[in-house]
C-alpha cells in the first residue's frame, strides 16, 4: 500500500506526499535513515530521495533508541516496532518522550479500552490512523508533544479570561 502513495506537487489534488521543507531537513533525515541502517534497521520500502522528496518509507528491525523511532521525523517514515504482548506495546509507547497521538488496531474491545486508558498520549485513535483529526476534538499532546489543547472549545477558552462575580441579594 505504501508504494501506491503518489509523490509529487503539493498543489496537485492527487499528491499524497510532497517535498520536505528545505535541503537541510533532507540531509538530516538521510543521516537518520543511514544511522538506523548501520544499527541493523531495514528499509522495507522507500528510503530514496528525488530532489527534496523522500519516497514513503517503511523501516523494520528498528529499536526504540533509533532516531527514526524515538524522535519526530517530520518525514514520510513509519517504523515497525515488534512486540510480544499488549503490556509490551503499551510499555514501548509510554517509554517515549513524545505523546501526541497513538493508534491501536484491534477487534478485541477490552484491549482497545485498556490501551486507550493506559497509553500516555493526547489522543488514542482506535482502528484508524493516529493522525485522524476532526475540528471539534481536543487536539494536543502530552509529555514533549505539546501543552494544552486546540480545537473550537479550547481555542475559545484560551482567548477568554474567566471572571467569577457574586452578589449578595439584599443591599
C-alpha positions in Angstrom: 0.0 0.0 0.0 2.8 2.4 0.8 4.1 2.1 -2.8 0.7 3.3 -4.1 1.1 6.7 -2.5 1.5 9.5 -5.0 4.7 11.6 -4.6 4.6 14.9 -6.3 3.5 18.5 -6.5 1.7 19.7 -3.3 -0.7 21.7 -5.3 -1.9 18.6 -7.2 -5.0 17.1 -5.5 -3.8 13.6 -6.3 -0.5 14.1 -4.4 -0.1 12.2 -1.1 3.5 13.1 -0.3 5.5 16.1 -1.3 8.8 17.8 -0.7 10.5 18.3 2.6 10.7 21.9 3.8 14.3 22.5 2.9 17.6 20.8 1.9 18.9 20.8 5.5 15.9 18.6 6.5 16.6 16.3 3.6 20.2 15.9 4.8 19.0 15.3 8.4 16.6 12.6 7.5 19.1 10.9 5.2 21.5 10.8 8.1 18.9 9.3 10.4 18.0 6.6 7.9 21.6 5.7 7.3 22.3 5.7 11.0 19.4 3.3 11.6 20.5 1.0 8.8 24.1 0.9 10.3 22.5 -0.2 13.6 20.5 -3.1 11.9 17.3 -1.4 10.6 16.0 -2.5 7.3 14.3 -0.2 4.7 11.4 -2.4 3.6 10.2 0.1 1.0 11.1 3.7 0.0 14.0 5.5 1.5 15.1 7.2 -1.7 15.1 10.9 -2.5 14.3 12.8 -5.6 15.5 16.4 -5.0 13.7 17.2 -1.7 11.1 14.5 -1.8 11.5 11.3 0.2 9.6 8.3 -1.1 7.3 7.0 1.7 9.5 4.8 3.8 8.7 1.8 5.9 11.5 0.6 8.3 11.7 -2.7 10.1 14.1 -4.2 12.6 14.2 -0.9 14.4 14.9 -0.4 18.1 13.3 2.2 20.5 16.6 4.2 20.7 16.9 4.9 17.0 16.2 8.5 16.0 13.7 7.3 13.3 11.7 5.8 16.2 12.2 8.0 19.3 12.2 11.4 17.6 9.8 13.3 15.4 11.0 12.7 11.9 8.7 15.2 10.1 9.1 13.0 7.1 7.1 10.2 5.4 8.6 7.4 7.6 6.9 4.7 9.6 8.9 2.4 11.8 7.5 -1.0 12.6 8.4 -2.0 16.2 7.7 -5.6 17.2 6.2 -6.6 20.5 5.0 -9.8 22.1 2.1 -8.7 24.4 -0.2 -5.8 24.8 1.8 -5.0 28.0 5.0 -4.7 25.9 3.3 -2.5 23.3 1.9 -0.1 26.0 5.3 0.0 27.8 7.1 0.8 24.5 4.7 3.6 23.7 4.9 5.1 27.2 8.7 5.0 27.3 8.7 7.6 24.5 9.3 11.2 25.4 6.6 12.1 22.9 2.8 11.7 23.3 0.8 13.4 20.6 -1.5 10.7 19.2 -1.4 6.9 19.3 -3.3 4.4 17.1 -4.3 0.9 18.0 -5.9 -1.6 15.7 -7.8 -4.5 17.3 -11.1 -6.3 17.3 -10.8 -7.1 21.0 -12.7 -4.4 22.8 -11.2 -4.9 26.2 -7.7 -4.5 24.7 -8.7 -1.3 22.9 -10.2 0.2 26.1 -7.2 -0.8 28.2 -4.8 0.7 25.6 -6.9 3.9 25.5 -6.7 4.1 29.3 -3.0 3.3 29.8 -1.3 4.9 26.8 0.2 8.3 27.6 -0.9 10.4 24.6 -3.2 13.3 23.9 -5.4 11.0 21.9 -5.7 7.3 21.3 -7.4 6.5 18.0 -8.9 3.0 17.8 -9.0 1.3 14.4 -7.9 4.3 12.4 -4.7 6.2 11.7 -3.1 8.1 14.6 -3.2 11.3 12.5 -7.0 11.2 12.4 -8.4 14.6 13.4 -11.7 16.5 13.4 -12.1 20.1 14.3 -14.1 19.7 17.4 -11.8 17.2 19.1 -9.4 18.3 21.8 -6.2 18.1 19.8 -2.8 18.3 21.6 -0.2 16.1 23.1 1.4 15.2 26.4 5.0 14.9 27.6 7.3 16.6 25.0 4.5 16.7 22.4 2.7 19.8 23.5 1.0 21.8 26.1 -2.8 22.3 26.2 -5.3 21.5 23.6 -6.6 23.2 20.4 -10.0 22.8 18.8 -13.1 25.1 18.9 -13.9 24.9 22.6 -10.3 25.0 23.7 -9.4 27.9 21.4 -12.2 30.0 22.8 -11.2 29.2 26.3 -7.6 30.1 25.5 -8.7 33.5 24.3 -11.1 34.1 27.2 -10.4 35.5 30.7 -12.9 33.9 33.1 -14.2 36.0 35.9 -16.4 35.0 38.8 -18.8 37.6 40.1 -21.1 37.1 43.1 -23.6 39.5 44.7 -25.5 39.2 47.9 -29.2 39.5 47.1 -30.0 42.2 49.7 -28.4 45.7 49.7 
